[in-house]
Amino acid sequence: MSERRSRASQQAETPAPVIVRRSKKGDGHGTHHGGAWKIAYADFVTAMMAFFLLMWLLGSTSKYDKQGIEDYFNTPLSSLLGGNEGTAAARPSVVQGGGRDISDTRPGVGGKSQTEPTPPTTVPPIAAPTDAARLRQLKEKLTALIEQSPALKAFKDQIRISITNEGLRIEIVDSQNRPMFPSGSSKLQPYAVTILTQIGAALNDVENRISIAGHTDAVPYTAGPEGYSNWELSAERANAARRALVAGGMHGEKLLQVRGLADVLPLNSNVADEPTNRRISILALNKAAELAFFHDGGRTAIDETSPASSAIPEVIGRLQPVSVSRSTP
């Protein structure tokens, strides 16, 4: 009895064996999980695509092209070495390319096998503004600049802008109590520098060349060195205006002419010391005036529409000096 108990206890203490079952690959129903069906499906799709491509080619090929293809595969050597009219050998290629063959008058051949591309619609370019239009735009911009800038609006009664037969003229004139220059001097007053620097940047908006002229009144200049007159003074004032315009941003290569005209073109010839006769004139030349400048060596026609032109005969015919005199104009 004791032996049976000891044997039973030994069997209870002994662990049960672990059984591992190995299955062979490919056995049973595991084969349908492979990738062979994907390859077959890809072959089927490729064959269908080739079939539809062939059908499309046959549908878009003319009768004579089909005959040429048939002749080529039936007798390839004879098709290459020579052939009859209508066969592939009689044509430079089996399937004609490049669209319609206008030299082939046979029925069906001249028809279009493919839709020709629609020619692109050309949009006409926007015409560049004319010379006169550019000057009008510049005038509008300067007028708006004067109204919007507090520094310029305070002096708008001294800034005159007009379009003449030579281009766009901008004149900055003296007022009775606010001259641009001290009497007899070519040094600009601070407010005149402000006006010129702001105008200088705006002149770059047009490609027109610039002419600057200085004007004085008719009072003779007597306090300077011997020979110094209103001609020298007006030229120096024009150059002072040029420096202010360039400092304001105007490109120096736009300048075509800087000149002093003394008192030969007054705005008011009835008063010798009229303040408005003392002025700086900036002219954006139109193309005709610019060509005339280069054609005749810088001699430009006087603008007959400007207010100053009406006084020219009186200035030329004036032989006696003006009775009013002062030390400096």
Backbone hydrogen bonds, N-H to C=O, Kabsch-Sander energy under -0.5 kcal/mol:
donor,donor_aa,acceptor,acceptor_aa,energy
5,R,1,M,-1.9
6,S,2,S,-2.3
7,R,3,E,-2.4
8,A,4,R,-2.4
9,S,5,R,-2.4
10,Q,6,S,-2.0
11,Q,7,R,-2.2
12,A,8,A,-2.0
13,E,9,S,-1.7
14,T,10,Q,-1.4
19,I,17,P,-0.5
20,V,18,V,-0.6
22,R,20,V,-0.5
27,D,24,K,-1.5
30,G,27,D,-1.4
32,H,29,H,-0.7
33,H,30,G,-1.3
34,G,31,T,-1.4
38,K,35,G,-0.5
39,I,35,G,-1.2
40,A,36,A,-1.8
41,Y,37,W,-2.3
42,A,38,K,-2.3
43,D,39,I,-2.2
44,F,40,A,-1.9
45,V,41,Y,-2.4
46,T,42,A,-2.3
47,A,43,D,-2.3
48,M,44,F,-2.2
49,M,45,V,-2.3
50,A,46,T,-2.4
51,F,47,A,-2.1
52,F,48,M,-2.5
53,L,49,M,-2.1
54,L,50,A,-2.2
55,M,51,F,-2.3
56,W,52,F,-2.1
57,L,53,L,-2.2
58,L,54,L,-2.4
59,G,55,M,-2.1
60,S,56,W,-1.5
61,T,58,L,-0.6
66,K,62,S,-2.1
67,Q,63,K,-1.9
68,G,64,Y,-2.0
69,I,65,D,-2.2
70,E,66,K,-2.4
71,D,67,Q,-2.4
72,Y,68,G,-2.0
73,F,69,I,-2.0
74,N,70,E,-1.9
75,T,71,D,-2.5
79,S,75,T,-1.9
80,L,76,P,-1.4
81,L,77,L,-2.5
82,G,78,S,-2.1
87,T,84,N,-2.0
90,A,84,N,-0.5
90,A,87,T,-0.6
91,R,88,A,-1.3
96,Q,94,V,-0.6
102,I,100,R,-0.9
104,D,101,D,-1.2
105,T,103,S,-0.7
109,V,106,R,-1.2
110,G,106,R,-1.0
113,S,111,G,-0.5
122,T,120,P,-0.6
123,V,121,T,-0.6
134,R,130,T,-2.5
135,L,131,D,-1.9
136,R,132,A,-2.1
137,Q,133,A,-2.4
138,L,134,R,-2.2
139,K,135,L,-2.3
140,E,136,R,-2.4
141,K,137,Q,-2.3
142,L,138,L,-2.6
143,T,139,K,-2.5
144,A,140,E,-2.3
145,L,141,K,-2.5
146,I,142,L,-2.3
147,E,143,T,-1.7
148,Q,144,A,-2.1
149,S,145,L,-2.2
152,L,149,S,-0.5
153,K,149,S,-2.9
154,A,150,P,-1.2
155,F,152,L,-1.6
156,K,153,K,-1.2
158,Q,155,F,-2.1
159,I,156,K,-1.0
160,R,158,Q,-0.6
160,R,171,E,-2.9
162,S,169,R,-2.3
164,T,162,S,-0.5
164,T,167,G,-3.3
167,G,164,T,-0.6
168,L,284,A,-2.0
169,R,162,S,-3.2
169,R,167,G,-0.6
170,I,282,I,-3.3
171,E,160,R,-3.1
171,E,169,R,-0.5
172,I,280,I,-2.5
173,V,158,Q,-2.3
173,V,171,E,-0.6
174,D,275,P,-0.9
174,D,278,R,-1.9
175,S,178,R,-1.2
178,R,175,S,-0.5
185,S,182,P,-2.4
188,L,186,S,-0.6
189,Q,180,M,-2.9
192,A,189,Q,-0.5
193,V,189,Q,-1.9
194,T,190,P,-1.9
195,I,191,Y,-1.9
196,L,192,A,-2.3
197,T,193,V,-2.5
198,Q,194,T,-1.7
199,I,195,I,-1.8
200,G,196,L,-2.3
201,A,197,T,-1.2
202,A,198,Q,-0.9
203,L,199,I,-1.4
204,N,201,A,-1.1
205,D,202,A,-1.7
206,V,203,L,-1.1
210,I,254,K,-2.7
211,S,283,L,-2.4
212,I,257,Q,-2.8
213,A,281,S,-2.6
214,G,259,R,-2.0
215,H,279,R,-2.4
216,T,262,A,-3.1
218,A,272,A,-2.4
222,T,220,P,-0.7
222,T,327,S,-1.0
223,A,327,S,-1.4
228,Y,225,P,-2.1
233,L,229,S,-2.1
234,S,230,N,-2.6
235,A,231,W,-1.9
236,E,232,E,-2.4
237,R,233,L,-2.2
238,A,234,S,-1.9
239,N,235,A,-2.0
240,A,236,E,-1.9
241,A,237,R,-2.0
242,R,238,A,-2.1
243,R,239,N,-2.2
244,A,240,A,-1.7
245,L,241,A,-2.3
246,V,242,R,-2.4
247,A,243,R,-2.2
248,G,244,A,-1.5
249,G,246,V,-1.3
250,M,245,L,-2.1
254,K,251,H,-1.5
255,L,252,G,-1.4
256,L,210,I,-3.3
257,Q,210,I,-1.3
259,R,212,I,-2.4
261,L,214,G,-2.8
264,V,261,L,-2.2
271,V,268,N,-0.5
272,A,270,N,-0.5
274,E,271,V,-1.3
277,N,274,E,-1.2
278,R,274,E,-0.5
278,R,275,P,-1.5
279,R,215,H,-0.8
279,R,277,N,-0.9
280,I,172,I,-2.2
281,S,213,A,-2.9
282,I,170,I,-3.3
282,I,280,I,-0.5
283,L,211,S,-3.2
283,L,281,S,-0.5
284,A,168,L,-3.0
284,A,282,I,-0.5
285,L,209,R,-2.2
285,L,283,L,-1.0
286,N,166,E,-2.6
290,E,286,N,-2.3
291,L,287,K,-2.6
292,A,288,A,-2.3
293,F,289,A,-1.9
294,F,290,E,-1.8
295,H,291,L,-2.2
296,D,292,A,-2.3
298,G,293,F,-3.1
299,R,296,D,-0.6
300,T,298,G,-0.9
304,E,302,I,-0.7
306,S,303,D,-0.9
309,S,306,S,-1.0
310,S,306,S,-0.5
310,S,307,P,-0.7
311,A,308,A,-1.4
312,I,309,S,-1.1
315,V,311,A,-2.2
316,I,312,I,-2.8
317,G,313,P,-2.3
318,R,314,E,-0.6
318,R,315,V,-0.7
319,L,317,G,-0.8
